[in-house]
Amino acid sequence: MPRNNNNNNNKDNEPGSPAWMTTFGDMMTLLLVFFVLLYSFSTMDVEKFKGFISALQSQLGVLEGGQTITSNPNIDAGTLGEDYAQAPQNIQQIMRELDNYIESNNLGDRVNVENKRKGLVISLTGEILYELGRARIREQGREVLAMISDILKDIPNDIMIEGHTDNLPIRTDEFPSNWELSTARAVNVIKFLIEERGFDPARLSAAGYSEYRPVAENTSPEGRAENRRVEVVILNSQYTVNNGVEVENNNQANLQNSAAETEINDRSAKDQNDSTEEGGNIDG
């Protein structure tokens, strides 16, 4: 009996560790080797290493963060984009100044200001800028444009000048159709802004839409007078002269409704002279 007790005590006092410690030690050794390998990979191609880490993270249930597309609740719906927000004036101030000028000069029936999706639109009826069938800017029109340009001169956004006519045809040597007339009117406004108001030509462009973007019915003299207009559009940052202006109706398939857009460079076109009527009705 005493011998047996001694044997049992010897077994209990044998040096060593529990069996689970062996497994744990093996795992730690493997982890050490793994991180040593990771460190050694630092000398390899960076792109390959990133790919390796991404694959490893995805397998371990950890995904790399990235950019998300969310609506920013802090963006004011009445701004013209980031560039505009950095300008010394905001859209509300611009609209107030324009409204004050329009009211003080009794121009409410001939000049309209509206904030649209593509930007701030200043619409001037044709009679304040041009005589019927003409593209040369009248003296009163020059005064109005000068005042508007003073208000807009510090805005960094691109500006599009859009010419529109009514549906009465014009057939002259100078303007064979309303396309030429609407474009020439827009071009002359561009030339005025560049040559007399010092605007950067790279920010400006002109478009002639003829009779195909009316704002009123062409069945009455009043409606046709509303459609004869030039619009000064201070574009949102998404709409630039370089990228072109997005057509508001993307499903528009009628060729007649496409815009005849003319990019304006430093070169100025020849001044528009008084038109000579060949025959037919003349648009205003």
C-alpha positions as CSV (number, residue, x, y, z in Angstrom):
1,M,0.0,0.0,0.0
2,P,2.6,2.6,0.9
3,R,4.3,1.9,-2.5
4,N,1.1,2.5,-4.4
5,N,0.5,5.8,-2.6
6,N,4.0,7.0,-3.5
7,N,3.3,6.2,-7.2
8,N,0.1,8.2,-7.2
9,N,1.8,11.2,-5.6
10,N,4.6,11.1,-8.1
11,K,2.1,11.2,-11.0
12,D,0.3,14.2,-9.5
13,N,3.5,16.0,-9.1
14,E,4.9,15.4,-12.6
15,P,6.1,18.5,-14.3
16,G,4.1,19.8,-17.4
17,S,1.0,21.8,-18.3
18,P,-2.6,20.9,-19.0
19,A,-3.4,19.5,-22.5
20,W,-5.3,22.7,-23.5
21,M,-2.3,24.8,-23.0
22,T,-0.5,22.9,-25.7
23,T,-3.2,23.7,-28.2
24,F,-3.3,27.3,-27.1
25,G,0.5,27.6,-27.5
26,D,0.3,26.1,-31.0
27,M,-2.4,28.7,-32.0
28,M,-0.3,31.6,-30.6
29,T,2.7,30.3,-32.5
30,L,0.7,30.2,-35.8
31,L,-0.6,33.7,-35.2
32,L,2.9,35.0,-34.6
33,V,4.1,33.4,-37.8
34,F,1.1,34.9,-39.6
35,F,1.8,38.5,-38.5
36,V,5.5,38.0,-39.3
37,L,4.5,37.1,-42.8
38,L,2.2,40.2,-42.9
39,Y,5.1,42.3,-41.9
40,S,7.3,40.8,-44.5
41,F,4.7,41.5,-47.1
42,S,5.3,45.2,-46.5
43,T,8.0,45.1,-49.1
44,M,5.7,43.7,-51.8
45,D,3.5,45.5,-54.3
46,V,1.2,47.9,-52.4
47,E,-1.8,47.2,-54.6
48,K,-1.4,43.4,-54.2
49,F,-1.0,43.8,-50.5
50,K,-4.2,45.9,-50.3
51,G,-6.0,43.2,-52.3
52,F,-4.8,40.6,-49.9
53,I,-5.9,42.5,-46.8
54,S,-9.3,43.2,-48.3
55,A,-9.8,39.5,-49.1
56,L,-8.8,38.6,-45.6
57,Q,-11.0,41.2,-44.0
58,S,-14.0,40.1,-46.0
59,Q,-13.5,36.5,-45.0
60,L,-13.3,37.5,-41.4
61,G,-16.5,39.5,-41.6
62,V,-14.8,42.9,-41.6
63,L,-15.5,45.1,-44.6
64,E,-13.5,48.1,-45.5
65,G,-15.4,51.4,-45.2
66,G,-16.1,53.5,-48.2
67,Q,-18.0,56.5,-49.5
68,T,-21.8,56.6,-49.3
69,I,-24.3,58.5,-51.3
70,T,-26.7,60.3,-48.9
71,S,-28.7,63.4,-49.0
72,N,-27.2,66.3,-47.1
73,P,-29.8,67.9,-44.9
74,N,-27.6,71.0,-44.5
75,I,-27.7,71.9,-48.2
76,D,-30.0,74.9,-48.7
77,A,-32.5,74.1,-51.5
78,G,-32.2,77.7,-52.6
79,T,-28.5,77.7,-53.4
80,L,-26.8,77.4,-56.7
81,G,-24.2,74.8,-55.6
82,E,-20.9,74.8,-53.8
83,D,-19.2,77.4,-56.0
84,Y,-22.2,79.7,-55.6
85,A,-22.2,79.2,-51.8
86,Q,-18.6,80.4,-51.7
87,A,-19.5,83.6,-53.5
88,P,-19.9,86.8,-51.4
89,Q,-23.6,86.9,-52.3
90,N,-26.2,84.2,-52.0
91,I,-29.2,83.6,-54.2
92,Q,-31.7,85.2,-51.9
93,Q,-29.6,88.4,-51.9
94,I,-29.3,88.4,-55.7
95,M,-33.1,87.9,-56.1
96,R,-33.8,90.7,-53.6
97,E,-31.5,93.1,-55.5
98,L,-33.0,92.2,-58.8
99,D,-36.6,92.5,-57.4
100,N,-35.8,95.9,-56.0
101,Y,-34.4,97.1,-59.3
102,I,-37.4,95.7,-61.2
103,E,-39.8,97.4,-58.8
104,S,-38.1,100.7,-58.7
105,N,-38.0,100.9,-62.5
106,N,-41.5,99.6,-63.1
107,L,-40.2,96.6,-65.1
108,G,-42.4,94.0,-63.5
109,D,-44.2,93.2,-66.8
110,R,-41.0,93.0,-68.8
111,V,-38.4,91.4,-66.5
112,N,-39.0,88.3,-64.4
113,V,-36.7,86.4,-62.0
114,E,-37.2,82.8,-61.1
115,N,-35.2,80.1,-59.3
116,K,-35.4,76.9,-61.3
117,R,-33.7,73.5,-61.2
118,K,-30.9,74.5,-63.6
119,G,-30.3,77.8,-61.8
120,L,-31.4,81.4,-61.4
121,V,-33.3,82.5,-64.6
122,I,-33.7,86.2,-65.4
123,S,-36.2,86.5,-68.3
124,L,-36.4,89.7,-70.3
125,T,-39.1,90.3,-72.8
126,G,-38.0,91.0,-76.3
127,E,-39.5,94.5,-76.5
128,I,-37.2,95.8,-73.8
129,L,-34.1,94.6,-75.7
130,Y,-34.9,94.6,-79.4
131,E,-37.1,96.1,-82.0
132,L,-39.4,93.7,-83.9
133,G,-37.4,91.5,-86.3
134,R,-34.1,93.0,-85.0
135,A,-31.2,91.6,-83.0
136,R,-29.4,94.9,-82.1
137,I,-29.8,95.7,-78.5
138,R,-31.8,98.9,-77.8
139,E,-30.5,101.6,-75.5
140,Q,-33.0,100.8,-72.8
141,G,-32.0,97.2,-73.0
142,R,-28.3,98.1,-72.6
143,E,-29.2,99.9,-69.4
144,V,-31.1,97.0,-68.0
145,L,-28.3,94.5,-68.9
146,A,-25.7,96.8,-67.4
147,M,-27.6,96.8,-64.1
148,I,-28.1,93.1,-64.1
149,S,-24.4,92.5,-64.9
150,D,-23.4,94.6,-62.0
151,I,-25.4,92.4,-59.7
152,L,-24.1,89.2,-61.2
153,K,-20.4,90.1,-61.8
154,D,-19.0,88.5,-58.6
155,I,-20.8,85.2,-59.1
156,P,-18.4,82.4,-60.2
157,N,-21.0,80.3,-61.9
158,D,-21.2,79.8,-65.6
159,I,-23.9,81.8,-67.4
160,M,-26.0,80.7,-70.4
161,I,-27.9,83.3,-72.5
162,E,-31.0,81.8,-74.2
163,G,-32.8,83.4,-77.1
164,H,-36.5,82.7,-77.8
165,T,-39.0,83.9,-80.4
166,D,-42.7,83.5,-81.1
167,N,-44.1,81.2,-83.9
168,L,-44.5,83.9,-86.5
169,P,-42.0,83.1,-89.4
170,I,-39.3,85.5,-90.4
171,R,-37.7,85.4,-93.9
172,T,-35.0,88.0,-94.4
173,D,-31.4,88.1,-95.8
174,E,-30.1,88.4,-92.3
175,F,-32.4,86.0,-90.5
176,P,-33.8,83.3,-92.8
177,S,-35.7,81.8,-89.9
178,N,-36.4,82.2,-86.2
179,W,-33.4,80.0,-85.4
180,E,-31.0,82.6,-86.7
181,L,-32.9,85.5,-85.0
182,S,-33.1,83.8,-81.6
183,T,-29.4,82.8,-81.7
184,A,-28.3,86.3,-82.9
185,R,-30.1,88.0,-80.0
186,A,-28.4,85.7,-77.5
187,V,-25.0,86.2,-79.1
188,N,-25.4,90.0,-78.9
189,V,-26.1,89.8,-75.2
190,I,-23.0,87.7,-74.8
191,K,-20.9,90.3,-76.7
192,F,-22.3,93.1,-74.5
193,L,-21.2,91.2,-71.3
194,I,-17.8,90.5,-72.7
195,E,-16.9,93.7,-74.5
196,E,-18.6,96.3,-72.3
197,R,-19.0,94.6,-68.9
198,G,-15.7,92.6,-68.7
199,F,-17.1,89.1,-68.2
200,D,-14.9,86.1,-68.7
201,P,-15.8,84.5,-72.1
202,A,-15.0,81.1,-70.8
203,R,-18.0,81.3,-68.4
204,L,-20.5,82.3,-71.1
205,S,-22.4,80.5,-73.8
206,A,-25.4,81.3,-76.0
207,A,-28.3,79.2,-77.3
208,G,-31.1,79.9,-79.7
209,Y,-34.3,77.9,-79.3
210,S,-36.4,79.6,-81.9
211,E,-40.1,79.2,-81.2
212,Y,-39.9,75.8,-79.7
213,R,-39.8,76.6,-76.0
214,P,-42.8,78.8,-75.5
215,V,-44.0,80.0,-72.1
216,A,-47.4,81.0,-73.3
217,E,-49.8,80.2,-76.2
218,N,-48.9,81.8,-79.5
219,T,-52.6,82.3,-80.4
220,S,-52.7,85.9,-79.1
221,P,-50.5,89.0,-79.4
222,E,-50.0,88.9,-75.6
223,G,-48.9,85.3,-75.6
224,R,-46.5,85.9,-78.5
225,A,-45.1,88.9,-76.7
226,E,-44.3,86.6,-73.7
227,N,-42.6,84.1,-75.9
228,R,-40.3,86.7,-77.5
229,R,-37.7,86.8,-74.7
230,V,-34.1,86.4,-73.7
231,E,-33.2,84.5,-70.6
232,V,-30.0,85.0,-68.6
233,V,-29.4,81.7,-66.7
234,I,-26.9,81.6,-63.8
235,L,-26.2,77.9,-63.9
236,N,-26.0,75.5,-61.0
237,S,-22.6,73.9,-60.4
238,Q,-23.9,70.7,-62.1
239,Y,-24.6,72.6,-65.3
240,T,-21.5,74.1,-66.8
241,V,-20.6,75.7,-70.1
242,N,-18.0,72.9,-70.7
243,N,-20.5,70.1,-70.0
244,G,-23.5,71.7,-71.6
245,V,-26.9,72.3,-70.2
246,E,-29.1,69.3,-69.5
247,V,-32.3,69.3,-71.3
248,E,-35.1,69.4,-68.7
249,N,-37.2,66.9,-70.7
250,N,-34.9,64.0,-71.3
251,N,-37.6,62.1,-73.2
252,Q,-37.9,64.9,-75.8
253,A,-37.5,63.3,-79.2
254,N,-38.8,65.9,-81.5
255,L,-36.0,67.3,-83.6
256,Q,-37.7,70.6,-83.8
257,N,-37.4,71.0,-80.0
258,S,-33.6,70.5,-80.0
259,A,-31.6,73.6,-79.2
260,A,-29.2,75.2,-81.7
261,E,-26.5,76.0,-79.2
262,T,-23.6,78.3,-80.1
263,E,-20.5,78.4,-77.9
264,I,-19.1,81.9,-77.6
265,N,-15.3,82.4,-77.7
266,D,-13.1,85.4,-77.5
267,R,-13.8,86.2,-81.1
268,S,-16.8,88.5,-81.5
269,A,-19.2,88.0,-84.3
270,K,-20.0,90.8,-86.7
271,D,-22.6,93.3,-85.2
272,Q,-26.1,92.5,-86.3
273,N,-27.5,95.2,-88.7
274,D,-31.1,96.1,-89.3
275,S,-32.8,93.4,-91.2
276,T,-34.3,93.8,-94.6
277,E,-37.7,92.1,-95.0
278,E,-38.0,89.9,-98.0
279,G,-41.6,89.0,-97.3
280,G,-43.9,87.1,-94.9
281,N,-44.6,88.0,-91.3
282,I,-41.8,89.2,-89.1
283,D,-41.2,87.9,-85.6
284,G,-40.4,90.3,-82.8
